[in-house]
């Protein structure tokens, strides 16, 4: 058992009356007081989590699939949509906001984002490609570096889901490397300058696909949702025969092949993943013990995000296929005094402080 002290998560808030269709993405602000959400109803919403109140709503021309808080500029969001719209937004008010388009050499559905603070790099998983661009001045990006397409893995013909798609992007080694988790092509670490492949973790034949992943806060391990029975933990770095060091198993097999977010909580002492069976699972990272189920009503996949601030750890979970009854639940647990400093953990999706 870990010596990390944390109480059970309690449902403390339900955010409703905002979205009218499936919630696709969630992101806590760095201080944990606000939550950004995007959905199939084309809406981007900013909520006051403390008071459970909707603050701002922006409507796009397609589904909002990815949202992250900018790790450098305060009160700034980076938003990606199904139609390829990619924007940086700030200065929200009741009547307007400042919106800056981020232009790349191509346009396709945005699947995932990550931002590197040291060099101002933005990584974008878009369609079948991964792009890198740089913020040269506040809110203005230029350049477009395309990461090479990965080679087909062994026994690829036997893999049912073969689409080339980046599921999560996570900068590594102070922005000099980018770790890409692919749906059907394993995990690859790329040099962000030369675009060379540094190392590769192939998935086992019985679990060839990845539906979500997260890198541990110490950047030593990566946890992946395997779309079969739960989460597998791999060591980061080059290895001859990659093998999962631990598996966090679901008590019920996934009902569909949906992508699910994975995130570390409690400074890496816990791991959280949504499910397709109406609940969210929280495990203790060291032992693999299932600590808690966070229930939702019905059969649904869940976007989620987590943040730790002061003496509380919070998890936000969103609902799917609820129409006008769409909601977001906020869960809170008390944490020990020794670990009660600001800390933010993010998905598949999102801002990270290195």
CORPE-V576147 format. One record per backbone hydrogen bond with DSSP energy under -0.5 kcal/mol. CO is the residue of the C=O (numbers start at 1). NH is the residue of the N-H. E is the energy in kcal/mol with one decimal. If there is no record, write none. Layout:
BEGIN
CO	NH	E
CO	NH	E
END
This chain:
BEGIN
4	6	-0.6
5	336	-1.6
10	12	-0.7
10	332	-2.5
13	330	-3.0
14	16	-0.7
15	328	-1.9
22	24	-0.5
22	40	-2.6
25	38	-1.9
27	36	-2.9
29	32	-1.9
33	49	-2.3
33	50	-0.8
34	29	-2.7
35	47	-3.0
36	27	-2.0
37	45	-2.8
38	24	-2.6
38	25	-1.7
39	42	-1.2
39	64	-2.2
42	60	-3.4
43	39	-1.5
44	58	-2.8
45	37	-2.6
46	55	-2.8
46	56	-1.5
47	35	-1.8
47	49	-0.8
48	52	-1.2
48	53	-1.7
53	48	-3.5
56	46	-2.3
58	44	-3.1
63	65	-0.7
63	82	-2.5
66	80	-2.7
68	78	-2.9
73	76	-0.8
76	70	-3.1
77	89	-2.9
78	68	-2.1
79	87	-2.2
80	65	-1.6
80	66	-2.1
81	84	-1.5
81	110	-1.9
85	81	-2.2
86	102	-3.0
87	79	-2.8
88	100	-2.5
89	77	-2.6
90	98	-2.9
96	93	-1.9
97	99	-0.6
98	90	-2.2
100	88	-2.4
101	103	-0.7
109	111	-0.5
109	127	-2.3
112	125	-2.8
114	123	-3.1
115	117	-0.6
116	120	-1.2
116	121	-0.9
120	135	-3.0
121	116	-3.0
122	133	-2.1
123	114	-1.5
124	126	-0.7
124	131	-2.8
125	111	-3.6
125	112	-1.2
126	129	-2.6
129	126	-2.9
130	147	-2.9
131	124	-2.7
132	145	-3.0
133	122	-3.0
134	136	-1.1
134	142	-2.2
137	140	-2.6
140	136	-1.3
140	137	-1.4
142	134	-1.7
144	146	-0.5
145	132	-2.4
145	147	-0.5
153	156	-1.1
155	158	-1.4
156	159	-1.7
158	160	-0.5
160	162	-0.8
163	165	-0.9
165	183	-2.7
168	181	-2.2
170	179	-2.9
172	177	-1.9
173	176	-1.8
176	192	-2.0
177	172	-2.9
178	180	-0.6
178	190	-2.8
179	170	-2.0
179	181	-0.5
180	182	-0.7
180	188	-2.4
181	167	-3.5
181	168	-1.2
183	210	-1.8
186	182	-2.9
187	201	-3.1
188	180	-3.1
188	190	-0.6
189	198	-3.4
189	199	-1.1
190	178	-2.4
191	195	-1.8
196	191	-2.8
196	198	-0.6
199	189	-2.5
200	202	-0.6
201	187	-2.5
204	207	-1.5
205	208	-0.6
211	260	-2.3
212	225	-3.0
214	223	-2.9
216	219	-2.4
220	236	-2.5
221	216	-2.6
222	234	-2.8
223	214	-1.8
224	226	-0.6
224	232	-2.6
225	211	-2.9
225	212	-0.5
228	254	-0.5
229	250	-2.9
230	226	-2.6
231	248	-2.6
232	224	-2.9
233	245	-3.5
233	246	-0.8
234	222	-2.6
246	233	-2.7
247	249	-0.7
248	231	-2.9
261	274	-1.3
263	272	-2.8
265	268	-0.9
265	270	-2.3
266	269	-1.4
269	285	-2.5
270	265	-2.4
271	283	-2.9
272	263	-2.3
273	281	-2.5
278	296	-2.7
279	275	-0.6
280	294	-3.1
281	273	-1.9
282	291	-2.3
282	292	-1.7
283	271	-2.1
283	285	-0.5
284	288	-2.2
289	284	-2.8
289	291	-0.7
292	282	-2.4
293	295	-0.7
294	280	-1.9
298	300	-0.6
300	278	-1.1
302	261	-0.7
303	318	-1.9
305	316	-2.8
306	345	-0.8
307	314	-3.5
308	343	-3.1
309	312	-1.9
311	335	-1.8
312	309	-2.5
313	333	-2.4
314	307	-2.4
315	331	-3.0
316	305	-1.6
317	329	-2.9
319	23	-2.3
322	325	-2.0
323	326	-1.7
326	17	-0.6
327	319	-1.7
328	15	-3.4
329	317	-2.3
330	12	-2.5
330	13	-1.4
331	315	-2.2
332	10	-2.5
333	313	-2.8
334	7	-2.5
336	339	-1.1
337	340	-1.6
339	341	-1.0
343	308	-3.1
345	306	-0.9
348	113	-0.6
352	354	-0.5
END
